Amino acid sequence: MTIDFAHGLDLLGVAVFAASGSLVASRKQMDIIGFVLLSTLAGVGGGSLRDLLLDRGIFWITDQSYLAVCVAIAVVCYFSAHLIQRRYIVLLWADAIGLAAYGVLGAHIAVSEGAGIVPAIALGVMTATFGGLARDVVSLENPLILKHEIYATAALLASCIYIALHAAGADPALAAAAGFAGGLALRAGAIARGWALPRYRPRGGRDY
């Protein structure tokens, strides 16, 4: 994956997660500072955790464009969120795009830093889900990751597809596009069709 392509994918993930944070702030009727805080937390939270675990420079400290994107989106949403009547649906789809993008990017960065296949996939999932989890916890929302429908599994699929194609020697951009498409398609099905993994069903214990 080229540096420009990876940077573009990273900005995409930050932007859509930042938008999701701002939309939550609008639902909670926060002030402009609340918009900026939730936008930034959702936008850079997952990548920050990834960089800390990989012991590398935290991306938004070394490149200020990420924070600029979060703040800009927060300001725009503060003045325009009322124009979106079905804000929760928009939140779900913005979150789905970020989930797929960051599932791929997190795995790519982990592999680039020398992580093994399994840790790279795990870091891809963490990158994709932690920002949204932090956003929901701070805003006292029921976290999307704990909902019944498929969520983290979509990030897992995106990471696995990218890692599998990368290991097979596929073109990095093609591997990233396939991972993104696969993760987004699975999450889209969950949103539109209510796809979910089977739940645990309690059973009576044995008498001894």
C-alpha positions as CSV (number, residue, x, y, z in Angstrom):
1,M,0.0,0.0,0.0
2,T,1.5,3.3,-1.0
3,I,2.0,6.1,1.6
4,D,-0.5,8.4,-0.2
5,F,-3.1,5.6,-0.4
6,A,-2.7,4.7,3.3
7,H,-2.8,8.3,4.3
8,G,-6.0,8.8,2.3
9,L,-7.6,5.7,3.9
10,D,-6.5,7.0,7.3
11,L,-8.1,10.4,6.7
12,L,-11.3,8.7,5.5
13,G,-11.5,6.7,8.7
14,V,-10.9,9.7,10.9
15,A,-13.4,11.8,9.0
16,V,-16.3,9.4,9.1
17,F,-15.7,8.5,12.7
18,A,-15.4,12.2,13.5
19,A,-18.7,12.8,11.8
20,S,-20.3,9.9,13.8
21,G,-19.0,11.6,17.0
22,S,-20.5,14.9,16.0
23,L,-23.8,13.3,15.2
24,V,-23.9,11.7,18.7
25,A,-23.2,15.2,20.1
26,S,-26.1,16.6,18.2
27,R,-28.4,13.9,19.5
28,K,-27.2,14.8,23.0
29,Q,-27.7,18.6,22.3
30,M,-24.1,19.4,23.3
31,D,-22.3,22.8,22.9
32,I,-19.6,23.3,20.3
33,I,-16.9,22.1,22.7
34,G,-18.8,18.9,23.2
35,F,-19.0,18.5,19.4
36,V,-15.2,18.9,19.1
37,L,-14.5,16.5,21.9
38,L,-16.7,13.7,20.7
39,S,-15.6,14.2,17.1
40,T,-11.9,14.0,18.1
41,L,-12.4,11.1,20.5
42,A,-14.2,9.0,17.9
43,G,-11.9,10.1,15.1
44,V,-8.5,9.4,16.6
45,G,-9.3,7.1,19.5
46,G,-8.8,3.8,17.8
47,G,-5.6,4.8,16.0
48,S,-4.2,6.2,19.2
49,L,-4.7,2.9,21.0
50,R,-3.0,1.1,18.0
51,D,0.0,3.4,18.0
52,L,0.4,3.0,21.8
53,L,0.4,-0.8,21.6
54,L,2.9,-0.7,18.7
55,D,5.1,1.7,20.5
56,R,5.2,4.1,17.5
57,G,4.7,7.8,17.2
58,I,1.0,8.7,17.7
59,F,-0.3,9.7,14.3
60,W,-2.2,12.8,15.2
61,I,0.8,14.2,17.1
62,T,3.1,13.9,14.2
63,D,0.6,15.0,11.6
64,Q,-1.8,17.8,12.7
65,S,-4.1,17.4,9.7
66,Y,-6.0,14.7,11.6
67,L,-7.0,17.0,14.4
68,A,-7.8,19.7,11.8
69,V,-10.2,17.3,10.1
70,C,-11.9,16.4,13.4
71,V,-12.4,20.0,14.4
72,A,-13.6,21.1,11.0
73,I,-16.2,18.3,10.8
74,A,-17.3,19.1,14.4
75,V,-17.9,22.8,13.4
76,V,-19.7,21.9,10.2
77,C,-21.9,19.4,12.0
78,Y,-22.7,21.9,14.8
79,F,-24.3,24.2,12.3
80,S,-25.8,21.6,9.9
81,A,-26.7,18.5,11.9
82,H,-30.3,19.8,12.2
83,L,-30.7,19.4,8.5
84,I,-30.3,15.6,8.8
85,Q,-33.7,14.3,10.0
86,R,-32.7,10.7,10.5
87,R,-29.4,11.3,12.2
88,Y,-29.1,7.9,13.8
89,I,-29.2,6.2,10.4
90,V,-26.5,8.5,9.2
91,L,-24.5,7.7,12.3
92,L,-24.7,4.0,11.6
93,W,-23.6,4.4,8.0
94,A,-20.7,6.8,8.9
95,D,-19.6,4.4,11.6
96,A,-19.8,1.4,9.1
97,I,-17.5,3.2,6.6
98,G,-15.0,4.0,9.4
99,L,-15.2,0.5,10.7
100,A,-14.2,-1.0,7.3
101,A,-11.5,1.6,6.6
102,Y,-9.9,1.3,9.9
103,G,-10.1,-2.5,10.0
104,V,-7.9,-2.5,6.9
105,L,-5.6,0.4,7.9
106,G,-5.0,-0.9,11.4
107,A,-3.9,-4.3,10.1
108,H,-1.7,-2.7,7.4
109,I,0.1,-0.5,9.9
110,A,0.6,-3.4,12.3
111,V,2.1,-5.6,9.6
112,S,4.3,-2.7,8.5
113,E,5.6,-2.4,12.1
114,G,6.5,-6.1,12.1
115,A,3.5,-7.6,13.9
116,G,2.5,-11.2,13.2
117,I,-0.6,-12.2,11.4
118,V,-2.8,-12.7,14.5
119,P,-1.7,-9.5,16.3
120,A,-2.1,-7.5,13.1
121,I,-5.7,-8.7,12.8
122,A,-6.4,-7.9,16.4
123,L,-4.9,-4.4,16.1
124,G,-7.1,-3.9,13.0
125,V,-10.2,-4.7,15.0
126,M,-9.1,-2.5,17.9
127,T,-8.3,0.4,15.6
128,A,-11.8,0.1,14.0
129,T,-13.8,-0.3,17.2
130,F,-12.1,1.6,20.1
131,G,-13.0,5.1,18.9
132,G,-16.6,4.3,18.5
133,L,-16.7,2.5,21.9
134,A,-15.1,5.5,23.6
135,R,-17.5,7.8,21.9
136,D,-20.6,5.8,23.1
137,V,-19.3,5.3,26.6
138,V,-18.5,9.0,27.1
139,S,-21.8,10.1,25.7
140,L,-23.7,7.5,27.8
141,E,-25.0,5.7,24.7
142,N,-25.5,1.9,24.5
143,P,-22.2,1.0,22.6
144,L,-22.7,-0.2,19.1
145,I,-20.2,-2.9,19.6
146,L,-22.5,-4.5,22.2
147,K,-25.6,-4.5,20.0
148,H,-26.9,-7.8,18.9
149,E,-26.3,-7.2,15.1
150,I,-22.9,-7.8,13.5
151,Y,-20.4,-5.0,14.3
152,A,-16.9,-6.0,15.4
153,T,-17.1,-9.0,13.1
154,A,-17.2,-6.6,10.1
155,A,-13.9,-5.1,11.2
156,L,-12.5,-8.6,11.7
157,L,-13.5,-9.6,8.2
158,A,-11.9,-6.4,6.7
159,S,-8.7,-7.1,8.6
160,C,-8.6,-10.8,7.7
161,I,-9.2,-10.2,4.0
162,Y,-6.4,-7.6,3.8
163,I,-4.0,-9.8,5.7
164,A,-4.8,-12.9,3.7
165,L,-4.3,-11.1,0.4
166,H,-1.2,-9.3,1.6
167,A,0.3,-12.7,2.6
168,A,-0.6,-14.1,-0.8
169,G,1.4,-11.3,-2.5
170,A,-1.6,-9.3,-3.9
171,D,-1.3,-5.7,-4.9
172,P,-1.6,-3.7,-1.6
173,A,-4.2,-1.3,-3.0
174,L,-6.3,-4.3,-4.3
175,A,-5.9,-6.0,-0.9
176,A,-7.0,-2.8,0.9
177,A,-10.0,-2.3,-1.5
178,A,-11.1,-5.9,-1.1
179,G,-10.9,-5.7,2.7
180,F,-12.7,-2.4,2.8
181,A,-15.5,-3.7,0.5
182,G,-15.9,-7.0,2.4
183,G,-16.1,-5.3,5.8
184,L,-18.5,-2.6,4.6
185,A,-20.7,-5.2,2.9
186,L,-21.0,-7.3,6.0
187,R,-21.8,-4.3,8.2
188,A,-24.2,-3.0,5.6
189,G,-26.1,-6.3,5.7
190,A,-26.2,-6.1,9.5
191,I,-27.7,-2.6,9.3
192,A,-30.2,-3.3,6.5
193,R,-31.1,-6.9,7.3
194,G,-30.4,-7.2,11.0
195,W,-27.7,-9.9,10.5
196,A,-26.4,-11.2,13.8
197,L,-24.3,-14.1,15.1
198,P,-26.1,-16.7,17.1
199,R,-26.6,-15.7,20.8
200,Y,-25.6,-17.9,23.7
201,R,-28.7,-19.7,25.1
202,P,-28.6,-20.7,28.7
203,R,-29.2,-24.3,29.5
204,G,-30.1,-26.1,32.7
205,G,-27.2,-27.5,34.7
206,R,-26.6,-31.2,35.2
207,D,-27.6,-32.8,38.5
208,Y,-24.8,-34.9,40.1
